[in-house]
Amino acid sequence: MVAREGRTNQRYSANGERLVTGIVPLSSDKYYVLLIGSSRRGGWVLPKGGWELDEATAQEAAVREAWEEGGLVCRVTYDLGMIPEMRPPQQVTAEAPRAAYHFFEATVEKLEERWPEMHRSRQWMTFAQAEVALADRPELLDALRRSTMRR
């Protein structure tokens, strides 16, 4: 039970953007979204990470990231589409290159008691709470707003 690390197997677009996939993990009644504690910046995020070369689809990568980061076993219900990079140019660095995000909506079927990145917390939030928590991450806020979560 180990999380993948590094960018050796990372996929990039023809434009050099890092291909990142993510999940908007909803409760079965769609009243709550499960956010994950950020490992780098503090605060809350949606589970997301790089699409790797050995993964056939972005969806497969997104489901893996949800499990690694939050111990989520989930079923993808919708493709929320591509979300472009929204960071200002000064925030794009060699360590944090431009990214293209592909998000999926999923229903959480189970929360594992043990998962690779157990140092990260997880918390169910309403739409309004999640909007506040993700306010400084426009790409994540866009994914949340594209979901069918009850508002």
C-alpha positions as CSV (number, residue, x, y, z in Angstrom):
1,M,0.0,0.0,0.0
2,V,2.3,2.7,-1.3
3,A,1.4,6.0,-3.1
4,R,3.2,6.6,-6.4
5,E,5.7,9.4,-6.2
6,G,7.7,11.4,-8.7
7,R,7.0,12.4,-12.3
8,T,9.1,9.8,-14.2
9,N,6.0,8.2,-15.6
10,Q,3.9,11.4,-15.9
11,R,2.0,12.1,-19.1
12,Y,2.3,15.6,-20.8
13,S,0.2,17.2,-23.5
14,A,1.7,18.2,-26.9
15,N,1.9,21.7,-25.4
16,G,4.0,20.5,-22.5
17,E,1.2,20.7,-19.9
18,R,1.2,18.1,-17.1
19,L,-2.0,16.0,-17.5
20,V,-3.7,15.9,-14.1
21,T,-6.9,14.0,-13.3
22,G,-9.2,14.3,-10.3
23,I,-12.4,13.3,-8.6
24,V,-15.3,15.2,-7.2
25,P,-16.3,12.6,-4.6
26,L,-19.9,12.8,-3.6
27,S,-22.1,11.1,-1.0
28,S,-24.8,8.9,-2.5
29,D,-27.4,11.5,-1.8
30,K,-25.2,14.2,-3.4
31,Y,-25.5,16.5,-0.4
32,Y,-21.9,16.2,0.6
33,V,-18.4,16.3,-1.1
34,L,-15.4,14.7,0.5
35,L,-12.4,17.0,0.6
36,I,-8.8,16.0,1.4
37,G,-6.2,17.9,3.4
38,S,-3.6,19.4,1.1
39,S,-0.2,17.9,1.7
40,R,1.7,21.0,0.5
41,R,-0.3,24.2,0.9
42,G,-2.6,23.5,3.9
43,G,-6.3,23.8,3.5
44,W,-8.5,21.5,1.5
45,V,-8.4,20.0,-2.0
46,L,-10.2,17.5,-4.2
47,P,-8.2,14.3,-4.8
48,K,-6.1,14.8,-7.9
49,G,-2.8,13.9,-9.4
50,G,-0.8,13.0,-12.5
51,W,-2.1,10.7,-15.2
52,E,0.7,8.2,-15.6
53,L,2.0,6.3,-18.7
54,D,0.9,2.9,-17.5
55,E,-2.8,4.0,-17.0
56,A,-5.0,3.4,-20.0
57,T,-7.4,6.3,-19.2
58,A,-7.6,9.5,-17.2
59,Q,-10.5,8.0,-15.3
60,E,-8.4,5.1,-14.1
61,A,-5.8,7.6,-12.9
62,A,-8.4,9.7,-11.1
63,V,-9.8,6.7,-9.2
64,R,-6.2,5.7,-8.2
65,E,-5.5,9.2,-6.9
66,A,-8.8,9.2,-4.9
67,W,-7.7,6.0,-3.2
68,E,-4.1,7.0,-2.6
69,E,-4.9,10.5,-1.2
70,G,-8.1,9.8,0.7
71,G,-8.7,6.1,0.9
72,L,-11.8,6.4,-1.3
73,V,-13.4,3.5,-3.1
74,C,-15.6,5.3,-5.6
75,R,-17.7,4.7,-8.8
76,V,-17.3,7.3,-11.5
77,T,-20.7,8.7,-12.6
78,Y,-19.9,11.6,-14.9
79,D,-17.0,13.0,-16.9
80,L,-16.8,16.7,-15.9
81,G,-14.4,17.5,-18.8
82,M,-11.2,19.4,-19.1
83,I,-10.3,22.4,-17.0
84,P,-7.5,24.7,-18.2
85,E,-4.7,26.0,-16.1
86,M,-5.8,29.1,-14.1
87,R,-2.7,29.9,-12.1
88,P,-1.0,33.2,-12.9
89,P,2.3,32.8,-14.9
90,Q,4.5,33.7,-11.9
91,Q,3.1,30.6,-10.1
92,V,4.2,28.2,-12.9
93,T,7.6,26.8,-12.2
94,A,9.7,23.8,-13.2
95,E,8.5,22.0,-10.0
96,A,4.9,23.1,-10.7
97,P,4.6,23.2,-14.5
98,R,1.5,24.2,-16.3
99,A,-1.3,21.6,-16.1
100,A,-4.4,20.6,-17.9
101,Y,-7.0,19.1,-15.5
102,H,-9.6,16.4,-16.3
103,F,-12.1,15.9,-13.6
104,F,-14.8,13.2,-13.0
105,E,-17.7,13.1,-10.6
106,A,-17.9,9.9,-8.5
107,T,-20.0,8.4,-5.8
108,V,-18.1,7.3,-2.7
109,E,-18.9,3.6,-2.0
110,K,-16.4,3.0,0.8
111,L,-13.9,4.9,2.9
112,E,-10.9,2.7,3.7
113,E,-9.5,2.6,7.2
114,R,-6.0,2.5,5.9
115,W,-4.6,4.1,2.7
116,P,-1.2,5.2,1.3
117,E,-1.4,8.9,2.3
118,M,-3.0,8.5,5.8
119,H,-1.3,11.6,7.0
120,R,-3.9,13.5,5.0
121,S,-7.2,14.2,6.7
122,R,-10.6,14.0,5.0
123,Q,-13.9,15.8,5.7
124,W,-17.4,15.8,4.3
125,M,-18.6,19.3,3.4
126,T,-21.7,20.8,2.0
127,F,-21.5,22.7,-1.3
128,A,-21.4,26.1,0.4
129,Q,-18.6,24.9,2.8
130,A,-16.6,23.4,-0.1
131,E,-16.9,26.6,-2.1
132,V,-15.3,28.5,0.8
133,A,-12.7,25.8,1.3
134,L,-11.7,25.8,-2.4
135,A,-11.9,29.5,-3.0
136,D,-8.2,29.9,-3.6
137,R,-8.1,27.0,-6.1
138,P,-10.1,28.1,-9.2
139,E,-9.5,24.8,-11.1
140,L,-11.0,22.8,-8.2
141,L,-13.8,25.2,-7.7
142,D,-14.7,24.9,-11.4
143,A,-14.8,21.1,-11.0
144,L,-17.0,21.3,-8.0
145,R,-19.4,23.7,-9.8
146,R,-19.6,21.4,-12.8
147,S,-20.7,18.5,-10.6
148,T,-24.3,17.5,-10.0
149,M,-23.9,18.0,-6.2
150,R,-27.0,19.4,-4.5
151,R,-26.6,23.1,-3.7
